[in-house]
């Protein structure tokens, strides 16, 4: 793991198994800085409150692990995209974003990202600079601007963004009005390298061929979705249903690694899929 950014809001919590790989020396330095003052001196694990039953395992060891007040992500500097982003949505975090800035922010912790100018080239491919963790879901928090970091950005097709992806995000926000909290894990999918999607820029990168999104509740329900970049704007998100097992095979990630009892993948009806 190349680098780790710890926010105080998460440093006092306790848990994700993959973070136990962080060197003891790093933990000691954090303890000295006061970030881990609430943890025992021997502690090596942290709870990341955005991740239900642990954050995904299996991303590249060279990735940057970033923990912020409203999401956690594992950033792949070779592909210039997060391999996964995890966040927790509640009715208290969702707000009105119409007047909030969408201006991208360079990440102080990861220099090797695509730039705002790079994403401007996405329009030539009918793509937009999109966000893994969406602004509306956190517009009611003081940390909403964190979604504008370029490590949370990805090139996504306009048709998918305006269609099925938007529909699922809308369904998630409806769900949090009935559930105390909802956990989301999302990220990119890649096909064969010979069919690699790229933007017309000089920076080496890889545009995802598709995306996944898993929604889960603390009560043990879940629903998984898989989207192709070229999904038509008229396609409903319910037509994009998948399974956690299929997404795990395709991404090489282990989702919910600390789960004690398997999730029941019956949350689809609560997301408008009947």
C-alpha positions as CSV (number, residue, x, y, z in Angstrom):
1,X,0.0,0.0,0.0
2,X,1.7,3.2,-1.2
3,X,0.2,5.8,1.1
4,X,-2.6,6.2,3.6
5,X,-4.4,9.3,4.6
6,X,-6.2,9.1,8.0
7,X,-8.9,11.6,8.9
8,X,-9.4,12.2,12.6
9,X,-13.1,11.2,12.3
10,X,-12.0,7.7,11.4
11,X,-8.8,7.3,13.3
12,X,-10.7,6.9,16.5
13,X,-12.8,4.0,15.2
14,X,-11.8,0.4,15.1
15,X,-11.8,-2.2,12.3
16,X,-11.2,-3.0,8.7
17,X,-9.1,-6.1,8.3
18,X,-7.1,-4.9,5.3
19,X,-5.9,-1.8,7.1
20,X,-4.1,-4.2,9.6
21,X,-1.4,-4.4,6.9
22,X,-0.4,-0.8,7.7
23,X,3.1,-0.8,9.3
24,X,3.4,-0.6,13.1
25,X,5.7,2.4,12.6
26,X,3.0,4.3,10.8
27,X,0.6,3.5,13.6
28,X,3.1,4.7,16.2
29,X,3.6,8.0,14.3
30,X,-0.2,8.5,14.2
31,X,-0.5,7.8,17.9
32,X,2.1,10.4,18.6
33,X,0.2,12.9,16.5
34,X,-2.9,12.2,18.6
35,X,-4.9,10.6,15.7
36,X,-5.1,7.3,17.5
37,X,-5.3,8.4,21.0
38,X,-8.5,6.5,21.7
39,X,-7.0,3.2,20.6
40,X,-4.9,0.7,22.7
41,X,-1.2,1.0,22.0
42,X,-1.1,-2.5,20.5
43,X,-4.0,-1.9,18.1
44,X,-3.5,-2.5,14.4
45,X,-7.0,-2.5,13.1
46,X,-9.5,0.3,12.5
47,X,-13.2,0.5,11.9
48,X,-14.0,2.6,8.8
49,X,-17.5,3.7,9.4
50,X,-18.3,3.9,5.7
51,X,-17.7,0.1,5.2
52,X,-20.3,-2.4,6.4
53,X,-18.4,-5.5,7.7
54,X,-15.1,-4.2,6.5
55,X,-13.9,-2.4,3.4
56,X,-13.2,-4.4,0.2
57,X,-10.0,-6.4,0.1
58,X,-8.0,-7.4,-3.0
59,X,-7.2,-4.0,-4.6
60,X,-3.6,-3.5,-5.8
61,X,-1.1,-3.1,-3.0
62,X,0.3,0.0,-4.7
63,X,-3.1,1.8,-4.4
64,X,-3.6,4.8,-2.2
65,X,-6.1,4.3,0.6
66,X,-7.9,7.5,1.4
67,X,-10.3,7.9,4.3
68,X,-12.4,11.0,4.3
69,X,-15.3,12.2,6.5
70,X,-17.9,11.1,3.9
71,X,-16.3,8.2,2.0
72,X,-13.3,5.8,1.8
73,X,-11.6,4.8,-1.4
74,X,-8.7,2.8,-2.9
75,X,-7.1,4.8,-5.7
76,X,-5.3,3.0,-8.6
77,X,-2.7,5.4,-10.0
78,X,-2.1,3.3,-13.1
79,X,-5.7,3.3,-14.2
80,X,-6.3,6.8,-12.8
81,X,-9.5,5.6,-11.0
82,X,-10.5,4.3,-7.6
83,X,-10.8,0.5,-7.6
84,X,-13.6,0.9,-5.0
85,X,-15.3,3.7,-3.1
86,X,-17.4,3.0,0.0
87,X,-19.8,5.4,1.7
88,X,-22.7,5.5,4.2
89,X,-25.9,7.5,3.4
90,X,-28.5,8.6,5.9
91,X,-31.5,10.9,5.6
92,X,-29.4,13.5,7.5
93,X,-26.6,13.5,4.9
94,X,-28.8,13.9,1.8
95,X,-29.4,17.5,0.8
96,X,-30.0,20.0,-2.0
97,X,-27.0,20.4,-4.2
98,X,-28.2,22.8,-6.8
99,X,-26.2,25.8,-5.5
100,X,-23.1,23.8,-4.5
101,X,-19.8,23.8,-6.4
102,X,-18.8,21.0,-8.8
103,X,-15.3,22.5,-9.3
104,X,-12.8,19.6,-9.2
105,X,-10.1,19.7,-6.5
106,X,-6.6,18.4,-6.9
107,X,-5.9,15.8,-4.2
108,X,-3.1,16.8,-1.8
109,X,-2.4,13.1,-1.0
110,X,-2.4,11.7,-4.6
111,X,-0.6,13.6,-7.4
112,X,-1.1,10.9,-10.1
113,X,-4.7,11.6,-11.0
114,X,-6.3,12.9,-14.2
115,X,-6.7,16.6,-14.3
116,X,-9.7,18.7,-14.9
117,X,-8.3,19.4,-18.4
118,X,-8.0,15.7,-19.0
119,X,-11.7,15.2,-18.2
120,X,-12.7,18.0,-20.5
121,X,-11.6,15.6,-23.3
122,X,-14.3,13.2,-22.2
123,X,-16.9,15.2,-24.1
124,X,-15.4,14.0,-27.4
125,X,-16.5,10.5,-26.4
126,X,-19.9,11.5,-25.1
127,X,-18.7,11.1,-21.5
128,X,-18.7,13.4,-18.4
129,X,-16.6,13.8,-15.3
130,X,-18.7,11.9,-12.8
131,X,-18.3,11.1,-9.1
132,X,-18.3,7.7,-7.4
133,X,-19.6,9.3,-4.2
134,X,-22.3,11.7,-5.4
135,X,-22.7,15.2,-4.2
136,X,-26.4,15.1,-3.4
137,X,-25.9,12.3,-0.9
138,X,-23.7,14.5,1.2
139,X,-25.0,18.0,0.4
140,X,-26.4,18.4,4.0
141,X,-23.0,17.7,5.6
142,X,-20.1,20.2,6.1
143,X,-17.9,17.9,4.1
144,X,-19.8,17.9,0.8
145,X,-16.9,19.5,-1.1
146,X,-14.9,16.3,-0.6
147,X,-16.7,14.7,-3.4
148,X,-15.0,17.1,-5.8
149,X,-11.5,15.6,-5.2
150,X,-10.2,14.2,-8.5
151,X,-9.6,10.8,-6.7
152,X,-13.4,10.5,-6.6
153,X,-13.8,11.3,-10.3
154,X,-14.2,9.0,-13.2
155,X,-15.2,9.3,-16.9
156,X,-18.7,7.9,-17.3
157,X,-21.0,7.9,-20.3
158,X,-23.6,10.6,-20.5
159,X,-26.3,8.1,-21.2
160,X,-25.5,6.0,-18.2
161,X,-25.1,9.0,-15.9
162,X,-28.5,10.4,-17.0
163,X,-30.3,7.1,-17.1
164,X,-29.8,3.9,-15.0
165,X,-27.1,5.3,-12.7
166,X,-29.2,8.4,-11.8
167,X,-32.2,6.2,-11.3
168,X,-30.4,3.9,-8.8
169,X,-29.0,6.9,-6.9
170,X,-32.5,8.3,-6.7
171,X,-33.8,5.0,-5.4
172,X,-31.0,4.8,-2.8
173,X,-32.0,8.3,-1.5
174,X,-35.6,7.1,-1.3
175,X,-34.5,4.1,0.7
176,X,-32.7,6.1,3.3
177,X,-36.0,7.7,4.2
178,X,-37.1,4.3,5.4
179,X,-33.9,2.9,6.6
180,X,-31.7,4.4,9.3
181,X,-28.6,4.1,7.1
182,X,-27.6,2.5,3.8
183,X,-24.0,1.4,2.9
184,X,-22.8,1.6,-0.7
185,X,-19.7,0.1,-2.4
186,X,-19.1,1.1,-6.0
187,X,-16.3,1.1,-8.5
188,X,-15.1,0.3,-12.1
189,X,-15.2,-2.8,-14.2
190,X,-12.7,-3.5,-17.0
191,X,-12.9,-5.8,-20.0
192,X,-10.0,-7.2,-22.0
193,X,-7.1,-4.8,-22.2
194,X,-7.1,-5.1,-26.0
195,X,-10.5,-3.3,-25.9
196,X,-9.3,-0.6,-23.5
197,X,-11.3,2.6,-23.4
198,X,-9.2,5.8,-23.2
199,X,-9.7,9.5,-23.4
200,X,-7.8,11.5,-26.1
201,X,-5.1,12.7,-23.7
202,X,-1.4,12.1,-23.2
203,X,-1.7,10.9,-19.6
204,X,-1.5,7.1,-19.4
205,X,-4.9,5.9,-18.0
206,X,-7.8,3.5,-18.5
207,X,-11.4,4.4,-18.7
208,X,-13.7,1.8,-17.1
209,X,-15.8,-0.4,-19.4
210,X,-18.5,-0.5,-16.8
211,X,-19.3,0.0,-13.1
212,X,-20.7,-1.9,-10.2
213,X,-22.7,-0.8,-7.2
214,X,-23.6,-2.8,-4.1
215,X,-26.2,-1.5,-1.7
216,X,-26.5,-3.0,1.8
217,X,-28.2,-2.4,5.1
218,X,-27.0,-3.2,8.7
219,X,-30.0,-5.6,8.9
220,X,-28.3,-7.8,6.4
221,X,-30.1,-7.0,3.1
222,X,-28.3,-6.2,-0.1
223,X,-28.6,-5.7,-3.8
224,X,-25.9,-5.7,-6.5
225,X,-26.0,-3.9,-9.9
226,X,-23.7,-4.0,-12.9
227,X,-23.7,-1.3,-15.6
228,X,-22.0,-1.1,-19.0
229,X,-20.6,2.3,-20.2
230,X,-22.8,2.1,-23.3
231,X,-26.0,1.5,-21.4
232,X,-28.8,3.4,-23.2
233,X,-30.4,6.4,-21.3
234,X,-33.7,4.6,-21.5
235,X,-32.6,1.5,-19.6
236,X,-34.0,1.2,-16.1
237,X,-31.6,0.4,-13.2
238,X,-33.6,-2.7,-12.3
239,X,-32.5,-4.2,-15.6
240,X,-28.9,-4.0,-14.4
241,X,-29.3,-6.5,-11.5
242,X,-26.3,-8.7,-10.7
243,X,-25.0,-10.5,-7.6
244,X,-22.2,-9.9,-5.1
245,X,-20.6,-13.2,-6.0
246,X,-20.5,-12.3,-9.7
247,X,-19.0,-8.9,-9.0
248,X,-16.4,-10.4,-6.7
249,X,-15.3,-12.7,-9.5
250,X,-15.1,-9.9,-12.0
251,X,-13.3,-7.4,-9.9
252,X,-11.1,-9.7,-7.8
253,X,-12.4,-7.9,-4.7
254,X,-13.7,-9.5,-1.5
255,X,-16.7,-7.5,-0.4
256,X,-17.8,-7.3,3.3
257,X,-14.8,-9.4,4.4
258,X,-15.8,-9.4,8.1
259,X,-19.4,-10.4,7.6
260,X,-20.6,-13.0,10.1
261,X,-23.7,-14.0,8.3
262,X,-24.2,-13.9,4.5
263,X,-26.2,-11.0,3.3
264,X,-29.5,-11.8,1.8
265,X,-29.7,-10.2,-1.7
266,X,-33.4,-9.2,-1.4
267,X,-33.1,-5.5,-1.3
268,X,-34.1,-5.0,-4.9
269,X,-37.8,-4.4,-4.2
270,X,-36.9,-1.6,-1.8
271,X,-35.0,0.0,-4.7
272,X,-38.0,0.0,-7.0
273,X,-37.4,-3.3,-8.6
274,X,-40.6,-5.4,-8.6
